[in-house]
Structures are given as C-alpha cells and as structure tokens.
Amino acid sequence: MFAVANPYAYAALTPLVAADPDGNNPAWVAMAVGALAGASVSSGIEVLSQLKDHGRVTQPGRVYAAAAGGAAAGAFTGGVGGLVVGTTSKVALGASAGVIQTATTEVVRTKGKSAGTPTQIAAGAATGGAMVGLSITVMRGATSPKPSFSGCNQMFC
C-alpha cells in the first residue's frame, strides 16, 4: 500500500507502538542510527576477515570502504524502512540496500573508478534481499502463536 493511501505507513502499521506525538524523532535520526549500525557492522566484518586471513589488518582502505558502504545502506534502510509495508516490499528494500552498499564500497575502494561489476551488484542485491527475507521468516516464527500443553494455542482454544 502506498504511504499516501495509508496514514499509518510512517509507523509500519503500528501507530500505537511507533508513535511520535511531539515530532521529536525526525527521519534523520533513523537514518543516522542506520548509518552508524551499517558502518559498524560492515567495517567490523572486514576487520575480522582480515584478522582471520592475515592475523592483522593489512588493508585499512578496504575497512574504510566497507564502513562507507555500510553507512550508505544503513542510512537508506533507516530512512525508508518505516515506510515500507509488506514482505515483498521489504525484500526489495533489502535488495536495494545491498546494491547501495556494494556500489558505495566499490566506489570508495577503487577511488571512484568503478561502482562494481554487474556480478558484484547482483550479488549485493541478492544478499540484501535474502537477509531481509530470512529475518522476516525468523521473526514470523518467533512471533507466531505457540501451542500450549492443553492443545490450545494462544489465539484459539
């Protein structure tokens, strides 16, 4: 459903939980948090990869590139994520974030010479979409009604 047609899209259809009555939580806050989280996770993964392979960080430029890519993808996801409703749209958001992360990482890593090959971009989209799809599946499993010992579940008896 489009955000203009749905007055609760800003809160992912949970206006009671995600309310902002004073207007003190603007979208840039979500973008900043997303950017910080994305940069931290992406650069952390790159550092761990280099430590595993070489015992130390041998290519700091790759760490900076990963941080930039993660920050761009996190800011995009933080800014748009609350407006997206529906599994397909969320997977598409994840795929878009994967493309943004891959392209930004490659632009920084190659000093502006390349935004990545089509294979790298496709892999970024597939990874981003798959991660969101997996997390939606896990969250649905975690929140689905569980049967009780009496044979009833939380919703029906």
N, CA and C atoms as an extended XYZ file, in Angstrom:
471
Properties=species:S:1:pos:R:3:atomname:S:1:resname:S:1:resid:I:1 pbc="F F F"
N         0.841       -1.159        0.000 N   MET     1
C         0.000        0.000        0.000 CA  MET     1
C         0.896        1.235        0.000 C   MET     1
N         0.516        2.242       -0.742 N   PHE     2
C         1.311        3.453       -0.812 CA  PHE     2
C         1.172        4.260        0.475 C   PHE     2
N         2.243        4.964        0.812 N   ALA     3
C         2.247        5.749        2.043 CA  ALA     3
C         1.156        6.810        2.036 C   ALA     3
N         0.862        7.409        0.868 N   VAL     4
C        -0.164        8.439        0.823 CA  VAL     4
C        -1.546        7.843        1.034 C   VAL     4
N        -1.744        6.593        0.675 N   ALA     5
C        -3.037        5.946        0.848 CA  ALA     5
C        -3.181        5.341        2.234 C   ALA     5
N        -2.101        5.239        2.970 N   ASN     6
C        -2.129        4.599        4.273 CA  ASN     6
C        -1.582        5.572        5.320 C   ASN     6
N        -2.446        6.115        6.170 N   PRO     7
C        -1.972        7.100        7.141 CA  PRO     7
C        -1.052        6.529        8.217 C   PRO     7
N        -0.952        5.189        8.323 N   TYR     8
C        -0.104        4.578        9.337 CA  TYR     8
C         1.182        3.995        8.758 C   TYR     8
N         1.482        4.259        7.514 N   ALA     9
C         2.690        3.724        6.888 CA  ALA     9
C         3.952        4.235        7.582 C   ALA     9
N         3.907        5.451        8.100 N   TYR    10
C         5.083        6.012        8.774 CA  TYR    10
C         5.514        5.159        9.968 C   TYR    10
N         4.586        4.401       10.536 N   ALA    11
C         4.874        3.605       11.722 CA  ALA    11
C         4.806        2.112       11.423 C   ALA    11
N         4.936        1.737       10.145 N   ALA    12
C         4.856        0.334        9.724 CA  ALA    12
C         3.584       -0.324       10.270 C   ALA    12
N         2.480        0.407       10.182 N   LEU    13
C         1.157       -0.047       10.610 CA  LEU    13
C         1.049       -0.304       12.108 C   LEU    13
N         1.933        0.275       12.896 N   THR    14
C         1.865        0.137       14.357 CA  THR    14
C         1.921        1.516       15.002 C   THR    14
N         0.900        2.340       14.789 N   PRO    15
C         0.968        3.711       15.299 CA  PRO    15
C         0.973        3.799       16.820 C   PRO    15
N         0.419        2.821       17.513 N   LEU    16
C         0.438        2.874       18.971 CA  LEU    16
C         1.822        2.591       19.529 C   LEU    16
N         2.561        1.722       18.838 N   VAL    17
C         3.900        1.358       19.292 CA  VAL    17
C         4.933        2.353       18.786 C   VAL    17
N         4.794        2.783       17.555 N   ALA    18
C         5.796        3.638       16.925 CA  ALA    18
C         5.329        5.084       16.820 C   ALA    18
N         4.571        5.545       17.782 N   ALA    19
C         4.060        6.912       17.748 CA  ALA    19
C         5.169        7.923       18.046 C   ALA    19
N         5.034        9.089       17.475 N   ASP    20
C         5.942       10.201       17.744 CA  ASP    20
C         5.077       11.443       17.964 C   ASP    20
N         4.382       11.517       19.121 N   PRO    21
C         3.408       12.581       19.323 CA  PRO    21
C         3.995       13.992       19.313 C   PRO    21
N         5.233       14.181       19.765 N   ASP    22
C         5.817       15.518       19.790 CA  ASP    22
C         6.501       15.887       18.484 C   ASP    22
N         6.750       14.906       17.622 N   GLY    23
C         7.507       15.168       16.409 CA  GLY    23
C         8.981       15.350       16.679 C   GLY    23
N         9.466       14.832       17.812 N   ASN    24
C        10.867       14.991       18.182 CA  ASN    24
C        11.762       13.879       17.649 C   ASN    24
N        11.234       12.979       16.856 N   ASN    25
C        12.020       11.872       16.320 CA  ASN    25
C        11.971       11.921       14.789 C   ASN    25
N        12.640       12.888       14.198 N   PRO    26
C        12.584       13.031       12.746 CA  PRO    26
C        13.298       11.877       12.026 C   PRO    26
N        13.016       11.763       10.742 N   ALA    27
C        13.573       10.668        9.933 CA  ALA    27
C        15.100       10.656        9.958 C   ALA    27
N        15.727       11.813       10.084 N   TRP    28
C        17.199       11.818       10.051 CA  TRP    28
C        17.786       11.051       11.218 C   TRP    28
N        17.050       10.950       12.340 N   VAL    29
C        17.549       10.183       13.472 CA  VAL    29
C        17.634        8.704       13.090 C   VAL    29
N        16.565        8.196       12.448 N   ALA    30
C        16.571        6.805       11.990 CA  ALA    30
C        17.677        6.583       10.957 C   ALA    30
N        17.886        7.572       10.099 N   MET    31
C        18.952        7.451        9.098 CA  MET    31
C        20.319        7.435        9.767 C   MET    31
N        20.520        8.283       10.773 N   ALA    32
C        21.813        8.340       11.467 CA  ALA    32
C        22.084        7.037       12.217 C   ALA    32
N        21.059        6.519       12.887 N   VAL    33
C        21.223        5.251       13.601 CA  VAL    33
C        21.529        4.132       12.609 C   VAL    33
N        20.796        4.109       11.491 N   GLY    34
C        21.056        3.100       10.452 CA  GLY    34
C        22.453        3.218        9.885 C   GLY    34
N        22.907        4.441        9.646 N   ALA    35
C        24.252        4.652        9.110 CA  ALA    35
C        25.318        4.183       10.092 C   ALA    35
N        25.139        4.507       11.359 N   LEU    36
C        26.098        4.086       12.375 CA  LEU    36
C        26.138        2.563       12.495 C   LEU    36
N        24.967        1.956       12.528 N   ALA    37
C        24.914        0.486       12.628 CA  ALA    37
C        25.515       -0.165       11.390 C   ALA    37
N        25.164        0.329       10.214 N   GLY    38
C        25.696       -0.245        8.975 CA  GLY    38
C        27.202       -0.116        8.867 C   GLY    38
N        27.718        1.070        9.211 N   ALA    39
C        29.167        1.282        9.158 CA  ALA    39
C        29.883        0.383       10.157 C   ALA    39
N        29.326        0.265       11.350 N   SER    40
C        29.959       -0.560       12.389 CA  SER    40
C        30.006       -2.024       11.998 C   SER    40
N        28.889       -2.543       11.539 N   VAL    41
C        28.824       -3.961       11.184 CA  VAL    41
C        29.702       -4.258        9.966 C   VAL    41
N        29.579       -3.450        8.926 N   SER    42
C        30.345       -3.717        7.702 CA  SER    42
C        31.848       -3.610        7.921 C   SER    42
N        32.277       -2.561        8.607 N   SER    43
C        33.714       -2.424        8.853 CA  SER    43
C        34.199       -3.500        9.814 C   SER    43
N        33.369       -3.857       10.786 N   GLY    44
C        33.735       -4.930       11.720 CA  GLY    44
C        33.924       -6.257       11.024 C   GLY    44
N        33.050       -6.562       10.084 N   ILE    45
C        33.174       -7.808        9.320 CA  ILE    45
C        34.462       -7.796        8.499 C   ILE    45
N        34.784       -6.652        7.896 N   GLU    46
C        36.020       -6.552        7.105 CA  GLU    46
C        37.247       -6.704        7.996 C   GLU    46
N        37.233       -6.091        9.168 N   VAL    47
C        38.361       -6.231       10.102 CA  VAL    47
C        38.531       -7.691       10.505 C   VAL    47
N        37.442       -8.338       10.882 N   LEU    48
C        37.513       -9.753       11.276 CA  LEU    48
C        38.011      -10.631       10.136 C   LEU    48
N        37.585      -10.338        8.929 N   SER    49
C        38.042      -11.101        7.764 CA  SER    49
C        39.549      -10.961        7.576 C   SER    49
N        40.046       -9.730        7.693 N   GLN    50
C        41.483       -9.520        7.535 CA  GLN    50
C        42.272      -10.144        8.687 C   GLN    50
N        41.751      -10.066        9.893 N   LEU    51
C        42.430      -10.693       11.034 CA  LEU    51
C        42.498      -12.205       10.861 C   LEU    51
N        41.424      -12.788       10.365 N   LYS    52
C        41.395      -14.230       10.136 CA  LYS    52
C        42.397      -14.642        9.050 C   LYS    52
N        42.452      -13.866        7.985 N   ASP    53
C        43.312      -14.217        6.856 CA  ASP    53
C        44.788      -13.880        7.083 C   ASP    53
N        45.068      -12.764        7.764 N   HIS    54
C        46.445      -12.280        7.846 CA  HIS    54
C        46.958      -12.083        9.276 C   HIS    54
N        46.079      -12.221       10.264 N   GLY    55
C        46.492      -12.006       11.641 CA  GLY    55
C        46.539      -10.545       12.042 C   GLY    55
N        46.283       -9.655       11.118 N   ARG    56
C        46.242       -8.216       11.381 CA  ARG    56
C        45.513       -7.536       10.223 C   ARG    56
N        45.199       -6.278       10.411 N   VAL    57
C        44.560       -5.512        9.340 CA  VAL    57
C        45.647       -5.074        8.368 C   VAL    57
N        45.587       -5.599        7.161 N   THR    58
C        46.609       -5.297        6.156 CA  THR    58
C        46.141       -4.278        5.122 C   THR    58
N        44.830       -4.096        5.002 N   GLN    59
C        44.286       -3.171        4.007 CA  GLN    59
C        43.241       -2.263        4.662 C   GLN    59
N        43.685       -1.216        5.348 N   PRO    60
C        42.725       -0.336        6.009 CA  PRO    60
C        41.759        0.341        5.032 C   PRO    60
N        42.187        0.543        3.811 N   GLY    61
C        41.309        1.149        2.805 CA  GLY    61
C        40.052        0.320        2.575 C   GLY    61
N        40.188       -1.004        2.644 N   ARG    62
C        39.015       -1.876        2.488 CA  ARG    62
C        38.082       -1.741        3.693 C   ARG    62
N        38.653       -1.497        4.867 N   VAL    63
C        37.832       -1.286        6.066 CA  VAL    63
C        37.035        0.012        5.904 C   VAL    63
N        37.710        1.083        5.433 N   TYR    64
C        37.031        2.361        5.226 CA  TYR    64
C        35.951        2.230        4.157 C   TYR    64
N        36.251        1.497        3.102 N   ALA    65
C        35.275        1.299        2.034 CA  ALA    65
C        34.063        0.534        2.552 C   ALA    65
N        34.301       -0.500        3.358 N   ALA    66
C        33.194       -1.268        3.925 CA  ALA    66
C        32.356       -0.381        4.850 C   ALA    66
N        33.014        0.478        5.621 N   ALA    67
C        32.286        1.381        6.515 CA  ALA    67
C        31.413        2.347        5.712 C   ALA    67
N        31.951        2.877        4.623 N   ALA    68
C        31.185        3.804        3.789 CA  ALA    68
C        29.980        3.101        3.163 C   ALA    68
N        30.202        1.907        2.653 N   GLY    69
C        29.096        1.147        2.061 CA  GLY    69
C        28.032        0.803        3.080 C   GLY    69
N        28.463        0.376        4.260 N   GLY    70
C        27.510        0.055        5.315 CA  GLY    70
C        26.736        1.274        5.784 C   GLY    70
N        27.415        2.407        5.873 N   ALA    71
C        26.751        3.640        6.293 CA  ALA    71
C        25.698        4.065        5.276 C   ALA    71
N        26.029        3.986        3.999 N   ALA    72
C        25.071        4.369        2.953 CA  ALA    72
C        23.848        3.454        2.976 C   ALA    72
N        24.086        2.152        3.059 N   ALA    73
C        22.977        1.199        3.086 CA  ALA    73
C        22.159        1.360        4.361 C   ALA    73
N        22.818        1.582        5.497 N   GLY    74
C        22.106        1.767        6.760 CA  GLY    74
C        21.270        3.029        6.785 C   GLY    74
N        21.810        4.118        6.244 N   ALA    75
C        21.052        5.370        6.192 CA  ALA    75
C        19.832        5.214        5.295 C   ALA    75
N        19.994        4.556        4.162 N   PHE    76
C        18.879        4.310        3.246 CA  PHE    76
C        17.814        3.474        3.930 C   PHE    76
N        18.236        2.380        4.565 N   THR    77
C        17.288        1.484        5.221 CA  THR    77
C        16.604        2.179        6.393 C   THR    77
N        17.358        2.934        7.189 N   GLY    78
C        16.771        3.659        8.316 CA  GLY    78
C        15.779        4.716        7.877 C   GLY    78
N        16.077        5.385        6.788 N   GLY    79
C        15.195        6.445        6.305 CA  GLY    79
C        13.944        5.953        5.633 C   GLY    79
N        14.036        4.848        4.929 N   VAL    80
C        12.905        4.338        4.149 CA  VAL    80
C        12.205        3.181        4.845 C   VAL    80
N        12.908        2.486        5.718 N   GLY    81
C        12.381        1.255        6.311 CA  GLY    81
C        11.035        1.387        6.976 C   GLY    81
N        10.769        2.488        7.665 N   GLY    82
C         9.494        2.655        8.337 CA  GLY    82
C         8.325        2.880        7.401 C   GLY    82
N         8.613        3.243        6.164 N   LEU    83
C         7.539        3.480        5.199 CA  LEU    83
C         7.161        2.238        4.420 C   LEU    83
N         7.962        1.197        4.539 N   VAL    84
C         7.763        0.007        3.725 CA  VAL    84
C         6.863       -0.979        4.451 C   VAL    84
N         5.817       -1.409        3.763 N   VAL    85
C         4.875       -2.363        4.319 CA  VAL    85
C         4.779       -3.554        3.372 C   VAL    85
N         4.779       -4.758        3.897 N   GLY    86
C         4.632       -5.952        3.072 CA  GLY    86
C         5.960       -6.644        2.855 C   GLY    86
N         5.901       -7.957        2.829 N   THR    87
C         7.120       -8.759        2.712 CA  THR    87
C         7.865       -8.475        1.419 C   THR    87
N         7.158       -8.438        0.300 N   THR    88
C         7.827       -8.213       -0.988 CA  THR    88
C         8.526       -6.866       -1.007 C   THR    88
N         7.871       -5.848       -0.489 N   SER    89
C         8.477       -4.515       -0.455 CA  SER    89
C         9.703       -4.488        0.449 C   SER    89
N         9.642       -5.212        1.567 N   LYS    90
C        10.782       -5.234        2.476 CA  LYS    90
C        11.963       -5.983        1.862 C   LYS    90
N        11.694       -7.063        1.132 N   VAL    91
C        12.775       -7.782        0.444 CA  VAL    91
C        13.378       -6.886       -0.630 C   VAL    91
N        12.524       -6.140       -1.334 N   ALA    92
C        13.029       -5.195       -2.344 CA  ALA    92
C        13.871       -4.104       -1.691 C   ALA    92
N        13.463       -3.642       -0.506 N   LEU    93
C        14.259       -2.660        0.235 CA  LEU    93
C        15.621       -3.243        0.590 C   LEU    93
N        15.638       -4.494        1.057 N   GLY    94
C        16.904       -5.156        1.376 CA  GLY    94
C        17.795       -5.295        0.159 C   GLY    94
N        17.186       -5.652       -0.983 N   ALA    95
C        17.961       -5.771       -2.218 CA  ALA    95
C        18.532       -4.410       -2.630 C   ALA    95
N        17.725       -3.365       -2.488 N   SER    96
C        18.207       -2.014       -2.813 CA  SER    96
C        19.351       -1.605       -1.898 C   SER    96
N        19.215       -1.922       -0.613 N   ALA    97
C        20.293       -1.600        0.330 CA  ALA    97
C        21.557       -2.370       -0.022 C   ALA    97
N        21.407       -3.625       -0.472 N   GLY    98
C        22.565       -4.414       -0.901 CA  GLY    98
C        23.271       -3.794       -2.095 C   GLY    98
N        22.497       -3.283       -3.038 N   VAL    99
C        23.082       -2.609       -4.206 CA  VAL    99
C        23.804       -1.336       -3.767 C   VAL    99
N        23.168       -0.553       -2.900 N   ILE   100
C        23.784        0.687       -2.418 CA  ILE   100
C        25.089        0.380       -1.692 C   ILE   100
N        25.068       -0.639       -0.836 N   GLN   101
C        26.283       -0.973       -0.090 CA  GLN   101
C        27.390       -1.418       -1.027 C   GLN   101
N        27.067       -2.302       -1.961 N   THR   102
C        28.088       -2.801       -2.890 CA  THR   102
C        28.665       -1.671       -3.731 C   THR   102
N        27.796       -0.841       -4.305 N   ALA   103
C        28.267        0.239       -5.170 CA  ALA   103
C        29.104        1.251       -4.393 C   ALA   103
N        28.647        1.637       -3.208 N   THR   104
C        29.402        2.606       -2.407 CA  THR   104
C        30.752        2.043       -1.997 C   THR   104
N        30.766        0.796       -1.556 N   THR   105
C        32.020        0.156       -1.156 CA  THR   105
C        33.005        0.143       -2.317 C   THR   105
N        32.538       -0.215       -3.490 N   GLU   106
C        33.425       -0.284       -4.658 CA  GLU   106
C        33.897        1.099       -5.099 C   GLU   106
N        33.033        2.103       -5.045 N   VAL   107
C        33.441        3.462       -5.418 CA  VAL   107
C        34.545        3.951       -4.480 C   VAL   107
N        34.384        3.704       -3.189 N   VAL   108
C        35.408        4.138       -2.230 CA  VAL   108
C        36.680        3.310       -2.404 C   VAL   108
N        36.512        1.998       -2.553 N   ARG   109
C        37.679        1.110       -2.665 CA  ARG   109
C        38.506        1.419       -3.913 C   ARG   109
N        37.830        1.723       -5.037 N   THR   110
C        38.543        1.978       -6.291 CA  THR   110
C        38.804        3.464       -6.523 C   THR   110
N        38.544        4.274       -5.503 N   LYS   111
C        38.739        5.731       -5.589 CA  LYS   111
C        37.977        6.346       -6.757 C   LYS   111
N        36.725        5.914       -6.907 N   GLY   112
C        35.841        6.493       -7.906 CA  GLY   112
C        35.941        5.907       -9.294 C   GLY   112
N        36.764        4.906       -9.499 N   LYS   113
C        36.942        4.339      -10.844 CA  LYS   113
C        35.843        3.361      -11.220 C   LYS   113
N        35.188        2.739      -10.231 N   SER   114
C        34.181        1.729      -10.535 CA  SER   114
C        33.157        1.660       -9.415 C   SER   114
N        31.917        1.408       -9.805 N   ALA   115
C        30.857        1.174       -8.821 CA  ALA   115
C        30.590       -0.313       -8.683 C   ALA   115
N        31.463       -1.113       -9.253 N   GLY   116
C        31.310       -2.566       -9.157 CA  GLY   116
C        30.869       -3.169      -10.474 C   GLY   116
N        31.171       -4.431      -10.624 N   THR   117
C        30.764       -5.151      -11.830 CA  THR   117
C        29.294       -5.543      -11.702 C   THR   117
N        28.645       -5.868      -12.813 N   PRO   118
C        27.260       -6.342      -12.717 CA  PRO   118
C        27.113       -7.552      -11.792 C   PRO   118
N        28.110       -8.421      -11.789 N   THR   119
C        28.059       -9.591      -10.903 CA  THR   119
C        28.109       -9.164       -9.441 C   THR   119
N        28.971       -8.190       -9.099 N   GLN   120
C        29.050       -7.707       -7.720 CA  GLN   120
C        27.742       -7.035       -7.297 C   GLN   120
N        27.174       -6.237       -8.185 N   ILE   121
C        25.918       -5.544       -7.882 CA  ILE   121
C        24.796       -6.563       -7.689 C   ILE   121
N        24.731       -7.558       -8.578 N   ALA   122
C        23.699       -8.597       -8.453 CA  ALA   122
C        23.878       -9.387       -7.165 C   ALA   122
N        25.118       -9.682       -6.805 N   ALA   123
C        25.375      -10.409       -5.560 CA  ALA   123
C        24.962       -9.563       -4.352 C   ALA   123
N        25.219       -8.257       -4.403 N   GLY   124
C        24.793       -7.366       -3.325 CA  GLY   124
C        23.279       -7.334       -3.187 C   GLY   124
N        22.577       -7.254       -4.329 N   ALA   125
C        21.112       -7.259       -4.301 CA  ALA   125
C        20.577       -8.575       -3.756 C   ALA   125
N        21.150       -9.679       -4.211 N   ALA   126
C        20.697      -10.995       -3.749 CA  ALA   126
C        20.955      -11.174       -2.257 C   ALA   126
N        22.108      -10.749       -1.808 N   THR   127
C        22.440      -10.885       -0.389 CA  THR   127
C        21.523      -10.011        0.470 C   THR   127
N        21.338       -8.763        0.075 N   GLY   128
C        20.460       -7.863        0.838 CA  GLY   128
C        19.032       -8.361        0.888 C   GLY   128
N        18.506       -8.790       -0.247 N   GLY   129
C        17.145       -9.317       -0.283 CA  GLY   129
C        17.005      -10.593        0.518 C   GLY   129
N        17.992      -11.473        0.404 N   ALA   130
C        17.942      -12.741        1.136 CA  ALA   130
C        18.017      -12.520        2.641 C   ALA   130
N        18.845      -11.579        3.080 N   MET   131
C        18.964      -11.310        4.515 CA  MET   131
C        17.651      -10.786        5.089 C   MET   131
N        16.986       -9.897        4.359 N   VAL   132
C        15.702       -9.376        4.828 CA  VAL   132
C        14.654      -10.486        4.810 C   VAL   132
N        14.631      -11.272        3.736 N   GLY   133
C        13.681      -12.383        3.668 CA  GLY   133
C        13.879      -13.375        4.799 C   GLY   133
N        15.131      -13.682        5.094 N   LEU   134
C        15.436      -14.597        6.188 CA  LEU   134
C        15.009      -14.010        7.529 C   LEU   134
N        15.294      -12.731        7.736 N   SER   135
C        14.926      -12.124        9.021 CA  SER   135
C        13.410      -12.050        9.181 C   SER   135
N        12.671      -11.799        8.095 N   ILE   136
C        11.206      -11.793        8.176 CA  ILE   136
C        10.699      -13.181        8.543 C   ILE   136
N        11.273      -14.209        7.926 N   THR   137
C        10.873      -15.576        8.215 CA  THR   137
C        11.149      -15.931        9.671 C   THR   137
N        12.325      -15.566       10.164 N   VAL   138
C        12.682      -15.857       11.552 CA  VAL   138
C        11.753      -15.114       12.507 C   VAL   138
N        11.494      -13.831       12.215 N   MET   139
C        10.631      -13.044       13.094 CA  MET   139
C         9.211      -13.586       13.093 C   MET   139
N         8.713      -14.032       11.961 N   ARG   140
C         7.373      -14.619       11.930 CA  ARG   140
C         7.337      -15.872       12.778 C   ARG   140
N         8.375      -16.690       12.705 N   GLY   141
C         8.433      -17.895       13.529 CA  GLY   141
C         8.502      -17.563       14.998 C   GLY   141
N         9.196      -16.489       15.333 N   ALA   142
C         9.346      -16.103       16.738 CA  ALA   142
C         8.061      -15.512       17.305 C   ALA   142
N         7.230      -14.932       16.446 N   THR   143
C         6.025      -14.275       16.936 CA  THR   143
C         4.756      -15.067       16.662 C   THR   143
N         4.854      -16.218       16.003 N   SER   144
C         3.649      -16.994       15.722 CA  SER   144
C         3.141      -17.646       17.001 C   SER   144
N         1.831      -17.869       17.077 N   PRO   145
C         1.280      -18.485       18.293 CA  PRO   145
C         1.869      -19.872       18.518 C   PRO   145
N         2.181      -20.161       19.774 N   LYS   146
C         2.766      -21.453       20.143 CA  LYS   146
C         1.706      -22.305       20.836 C   LYS   146
N         1.643      -23.605       20.532 N   PRO   147
C         0.665      -24.445       21.216 CA  PRO   147
C         1.027      -24.592       22.693 C   PRO   147
N        -0.016      -24.690       23.517 N   SER   148
C         0.217      -24.915       24.945 CA  SER   148
C         0.102      -26.409       25.218 C   SER   148
N         0.350      -26.784       26.457 N   PHE   149
C         0.285      -28.199       26.816 CA  PHE   149
C        -1.132      -28.750       26.725 C   PHE   149
N        -2.135      -27.885       26.807 N   SER   150
C        -3.514      -28.355       26.770 CA  SER   150
C        -3.993      -28.602       25.354 C   SER   150
N        -3.153      -28.327       24.365 N   GLY   151
C        -3.553      -28.498       22.976 CA  GLY   151
C        -4.111      -27.226       22.383 C   GLY   151
N        -4.289      -26.190       23.194 N   CYS   152
C        -4.770      -24.894       22.714 CA  CYS   152
C        -3.559      -24.038       22.382 C   CYS   152
N        -3.747      -23.104       21.476 N   ASN   153
C        -2.662      -22.144       21.266 CA  ASN   153
C        -3.092      -20.794       21.823 C   ASN   153
N        -2.280      -19.799       21.655 N   GLN   154
C        -2.542      -18.517       22.286 CA  GLN   154
C        -3.753      -17.795       21.696 C   GLN   154
N        -4.119      -18.154       20.477 N   MET   155
C        -5.220      -17.447       19.835 CA  MET   155
C        -6.539      -18.213       19.921 C   MET   155
N        -6.501      -19.523       19.810 N   PHE   156
C        -7.716      -20.322       19.771 CA  PHE   156
C        -7.656      -21.447       20.774 C   PHE   156
N        -8.812      -21.868       21.245 N   CYS   157
C        -8.859      -22.995       22.153 CA  CYS   157
C       -10.081      -23.835       21.863 C   CYS   157
